[in-house]
Each structure stands twice: as structure tokens, then as C-alpha cells.
């Protein structure tokens, strides 16, 4: 069963749990928050992270520690990723409006453009 987006946006995890999940010090997570890479929900001064926040932090850690991308590069990559996801949602919305024959033909042409046939 596919999870709804709002389920993955729901704040669930304390910073101590997230730091164990990602195997980093809580201060590292706070630093990424200061850099603007993630914005956890705050309830009574406690940070609560959603599944999307954890996924985003994992990507940031992978980019910086494993691939050596600097913070400016991470920012650009995250912005491009957000834009790509928005375009994918827009495309899915458009595809939902086509009738079956038109959608099949359109998908076939897109696959041909990207060499997926």
C-alpha cells in the first residue's frame, strides 16, 4: 500500500533517535538545520523530525561525507531535486487528464526521447 505524502511529513522522531538512525552526532543534525537543509517541527522546544526530514538528512550526509560535496553544492542539488519532484507531480497530474489512448502514445514518445525503448 502506498503511503500518503502527509504520512511522511508527520513529525515523529526526536533528534536523539534521528542521530542514531543516521549514525551521526546530534550536533551534525543541528548544523544541517542551521544551514537550512532541514526544518524540523518544534514542540515545546523539542525538535521532531518526519520521515521526509530523515530521508533529506540522509541525502545531505551522503552528499557531504561520502561524495565530498560542499554546502553550496548540497543546496543546489536539494533545490534541483525539489524542482524535479514538483515537475514529476505536475506531469502525473497532466497524465491523469489524458484518456488512455493519448496517455499511452504520449508515454511511448517520452520513452523514445529518453532512449528507453
C-alpha positions as protocol buffer text, in pm:
chain_id: "A"
residue {
  index: 1
  type: UNK
  ca { x: 0 y: 0 z: 0 }
}
residue {
  index: 2
  type: UNK
  ca { x: 135 y: 344 z: -96 }
}
residue {
  index: 3
  type: UNK
  ca { x: 181 y: 592 z: 187 }
}
residue {
  index: 4
  type: UNK
  ca { x: 29 y: 933 z: 155 }
}
residue {
  index: 5
  type: UNK
  ca { x: 262 y: 1231 z: 148 }
}
residue {
  index: 6
  type: UNK
  ca { x: 114 y: 1373 z: 468 }
}
residue {
  index: 7
  type: UNK
  ca { x: 208 y: 1049 z: 649 }
}
residue {
  index: 8
  type: UNK
  ca { x: 574 y: 1100 z: 562 }
}
residue {
  index: 9
  type: UNK
  ca { x: 556 y: 1467 z: 666 }
}
residue {
  index: 10
  type: UNK
  ca { x: 423 y: 1390 z: 1014 }
}
residue {
  index: 11
  type: UNK
  ca { x: 679 y: 1475 z: 1287 }
}
residue {
  index: 12
  type: UNK
  ca { x: 774 y: 1156 z: 1469 }
}
residue {
  index: 13
  type: UNK
  ca { x: 1137 y: 1134 z: 1576 }
}
residue {
  index: 14
  type: UNK
  ca { x: 1342 y: 1315 z: 1839 }
}
residue {
  index: 15
  type: UNK
  ca { x: 1689 y: 1431 z: 1742 }
}
residue {
  index: 16
  type: UNK
  ca { x: 1846 y: 1157 z: 1955 }
}
residue {
  index: 17
  type: UNK
  ca { x: 1659 y: 891 z: 1756 }
}
residue {
  index: 18
  type: UNK
  ca { x: 1746 y: 1050 z: 1422 }
}
residue {
  index: 19
  type: UNK
  ca { x: 2114 y: 1075 z: 1515 }
}
residue {
  index: 20
  type: UNK
  ca { x: 2117 y: 702 z: 1595 }
}
residue {
  index: 21
  type: UNK
  ca { x: 1929 y: 619 z: 1275 }
}
residue {
  index: 22
  type: UNK
  ca { x: 2179 y: 815 z: 1065 }
}
residue {
  index: 23
  type: UNK
  ca { x: 2483 y: 733 z: 1280 }
}
residue {
  index: 24
  type: UNK
  ca { x: 2583 y: 1098 z: 1327 }
}
residue {
  index: 25
  type: UNK
  ca { x: 2617 y: 1322 z: 1630 }
}
residue {
  index: 26
  type: UNK
  ca { x: 2309 y: 1534 z: 1714 }
}
residue {
  index: 27
  type: UNK
  ca { x: 2527 y: 1843 z: 1665 }
}
residue {
  index: 28
  type: UNK
  ca { x: 2573 y: 1744 z: 1300 }
}
residue {
  index: 29
  type: UNK
  ca { x: 2196 y: 1742 z: 1256 }
}
residue {
  index: 30
  type: UNK
  ca { x: 2169 y: 2082 z: 1427 }
}
residue {
  index: 31
  type: UNK
  ca { x: 2437 y: 2217 z: 1192 }
}
residue {
  index: 32
  type: UNK
  ca { x: 2239 y: 2097 z: 888 }
}
residue {
  index: 33
  type: UNK
  ca { x: 1933 y: 2266 z: 1035 }
}
residue {
  index: 34
  type: UNK
  ca { x: 2125 y: 2593 z: 1071 }
}
residue {
  index: 35
  type: UNK
  ca { x: 2236 y: 2558 z: 707 }
}
residue {
  index: 36
  type: UNK
  ca { x: 1867 y: 2535 z: 612 }
}
residue {
  index: 37
  type: UNK
  ca { x: 1884 y: 2181 z: 474 }
}
residue {
  index: 38
  type: UNK
  ca { x: 1607 y: 2062 z: 706 }
}
residue {
  index: 39
  type: UNK
  ca { x: 1342 y: 2233 z: 918 }
}
residue {
  index: 40
  type: UNK
  ca { x: 1207 y: 2005 z: 1188 }
}
residue {
  index: 41
  type: UNK
  ca { x: 882 y: 2071 z: 1366 }
}
residue {
  index: 42
  type: UNK
  ca { x: 929 y: 2212 z: 1715 }
}
residue {
  index: 43
  type: UNK
  ca { x: 702 y: 2121 z: 2002 }
}
residue {
  index: 44
  type: UNK
  ca { x: 793 y: 2265 z: 2343 }
}
residue {
  index: 45
  type: UNK
  ca { x: 1146 y: 2340 z: 2219 }
}
residue {
  index: 46
  type: UNK
  ca { x: 1198 y: 1979 z: 2112 }
}
residue {
  index: 47
  type: UNK
  ca { x: 1282 y: 1907 z: 1750 }
}
residue {
  index: 48
  type: UNK
  ca { x: 1063 y: 1645 z: 1588 }
}
residue {
  index: 49
  type: UNK
  ca { x: 1164 y: 1503 z: 1252 }
}
residue {
  index: 50
  type: UNK
  ca { x: 941 y: 1342 z: 991 }
}
residue {
  index: 51
  type: UNK
  ca { x: 1035 y: 1052 z: 765 }
}
residue {
  index: 52
  type: UNK
  ca { x: 1090 y: 1308 z: 487 }
}
residue {
  index: 53
  type: UNK
  ca { x: 1326 y: 1503 z: 715 }
}
residue {
  index: 54
  type: UNK
  ca { x: 1523 y: 1185 z: 790 }
}
residue {
  index: 55
  type: UNK
  ca { x: 1542 y: 1099 z: 419 }
}
residue {
  index: 56
  type: UNK
  ca { x: 1661 y: 1451 z: 338 }
}
residue {
  index: 57
  type: UNK
  ca { x: 1924 y: 1440 z: 614 }
}
residue {
  index: 58
  type: UNK
  ca { x: 2043 y: 1104 z: 486 }
}
residue {
  index: 59
  type: UNK
  ca { x: 2089 y: 1254 z: 140 }
}
residue {
  index: 60
  type: UNK
  ca { x: 2278 y: 1554 z: 282 }
}
residue {
  index: 61
  type: UNK
  ca { x: 2508 y: 1325 z: 482 }
}
residue {
  index: 62
  type: UNK
  ca { x: 2567 y: 1106 z: 178 }
}
residue {
  index: 63
  type: UNK
  ca { x: 2649 y: 1408 z: -39 }
}
residue {
  index: 64
  type: UNK
  ca { x: 2881 y: 1576 z: 211 }
}
residue {
  index: 65
  type: UNK
  ca { x: 3058 y: 1287 z: 380 }
}
residue {
  index: 66
  type: UNK
  ca { x: 3062 y: 1021 z: 113 }
}
residue {
  index: 67
  type: UNK
  ca { x: 3082 y: 1228 z: -205 }
}
residue {
  index: 68
  type: UNK
  ca { x: 3263 y: 1537 z: -74 }
}
residue {
  index: 69
  type: UNK
  ca { x: 3005 y: 1787 z: -197 }
}
residue {
  index: 70
  type: UNK
  ca { x: 3035 y: 2126 z: -26 }
}
residue {
  index: 71
  type: UNK
  ca { x: 2737 y: 2302 z: 136 }
}
residue {
  index: 72
  type: UNK
  ca { x: 2672 y: 2526 z: -164 }
}
residue {
  index: 73
  type: UNK
  ca { x: 2664 y: 2218 z: -386 }
}
residue {
  index: 74
  type: UNK
  ca { x: 2425 y: 2043 z: -148 }
}
residue {
  index: 75
  type: UNK
  ca { x: 2196 y: 2346 z: -157 }
}
residue {
  index: 76
  type: UNK
  ca { x: 2192 y: 2343 z: -539 }
}
residue {
  index: 77
  type: UNK
  ca { x: 2128 y: 1968 z: -551 }
}
residue {
  index: 78
  type: UNK
  ca { x: 1842 y: 1993 z: -300 }
}
residue {
  index: 79
  type: UNK
  ca { x: 1683 y: 2278 z: -495 }
}
residue {
  index: 80
  type: UNK
  ca { x: 1711 y: 2085 z: -821 }
}
residue {
  index: 81
  type: UNK
  ca { x: 1565 y: 1776 z: -652 }
}
residue {
  index: 82
  type: UNK
  ca { x: 1269 y: 1976 z: -519 }
}
residue {
  index: 83
  type: UNK
  ca { x: 1208 y: 2123 z: -865 }
}
residue {
  index: 84
  type: UNK
  ca { x: 1230 y: 1782 z: -1029 }
}
residue {
  index: 85
  type: UNK
  ca { x: 979 y: 1637 z: -780 }
}
residue {
  index: 86
  type: UNK
  ca { x: 742 y: 1928 z: -848 }
}
residue {
  index: 87
  type: UNK
  ca { x: 772 y: 1868 z: -1223 }
}
residue {
  index: 88
  type: UNK
  ca { x: 705 y: 1497 z: -1174 }
}
residue {
  index: 89
  type: UNK
  ca { x: 389 y: 1574 z: -973 }
}
residue {
  index: 90
  type: UNK
  ca { x: 280 y: 1819 z: -1244 }
}
residue {
  index: 91
  type: UNK
  ca { x: 344 y: 1559 z: -1514 }
}
residue {
  index: 92
  type: UNK
  ca { x: 148 y: 1292 z: -1323 }
}
residue {
  index: 93
  type: UNK
  ca { x: -140 y: 1536 z: -1287 }
}
residue {
  index: 94
  type: UNK
  ca { x: -135 y: 1608 z: -1661 }
}
residue {
  index: 95
  type: UNK
  ca { x: -118 y: 1237 z: -1742 }
}
residue {
  index: 96
  type: UNK
  ca { x: -424 y: 1176 z: -1528 }
}
residue {
  index: 97
  type: UNK
  ca { x: -619 y: 1412 z: -1751 }
}
residue {
  index: 98
  type: UNK
  ca { x: -540 y: 1229 z: -2075 }
}
residue {
  index: 99
  type: UNK
  ca { x: -758 y: 948 z: -2198 }
}
residue {
  index: 100
  type: UNK
  ca { x: -595 y: 603 z: -2217 }
}
residue {
  index: 101
  type: UNK
  ca { x: -501 y: 611 z: -2587 }
}
residue {
  index: 102
  type: UNK
  ca { x: -348 y: 958 z: -2571 }
}
residue {
  index: 103
  type: UNK
  ca { x: -162 y: 872 z: -2248 }
}
residue {
  index: 104
  type: UNK
  ca { x: -17 y: 551 z: -2397 }
}
residue {
  index: 105
  type: UNK
  ca { x: 102 y: 735 z: -2708 }
}
residue {
  index: 106
  type: UNK
  ca { x: 250 y: 1019 z: -2502 }
}
residue {
  index: 107
  type: UNK
  ca { x: 435 y: 777 z: -2271 }
}
residue {
  index: 108
  type: UNK
  ca { x: 569 y: 592 z: -2575 }
}
residue {
  index: 109
  type: UNK
  ca { x: 705 y: 917 z: -2721 }
}
residue {
  index: 110
  type: UNK
  ca { x: 863 y: 1018 z: -2389 }
}
residue {
  index: 111
  type: UNK
  ca { x: 1035 y: 679 z: -2358 }
}
residue {
  index: 112
  type: UNK
  ca { x: 1163 y: 716 z: -2715 }
}
residue {
  index: 113
  type: UNK
  ca { x: 1303 y: 1060 z: -2636 }
}
residue {
  index: 114
  type: UNK
  ca { x: 1497 y: 921 z: -2341 }
}
residue {
  index: 115
  type: UNK
  ca { x: 1607 y: 606 z: -2524 }
}
residue {
  index: 116
  type: UNK
  ca { x: 1406 y: 372 z: -2304 }
}
residue {
  index: 117
  type: UNK
  ca { x: 1251 y: 169 z: -2585 }
}
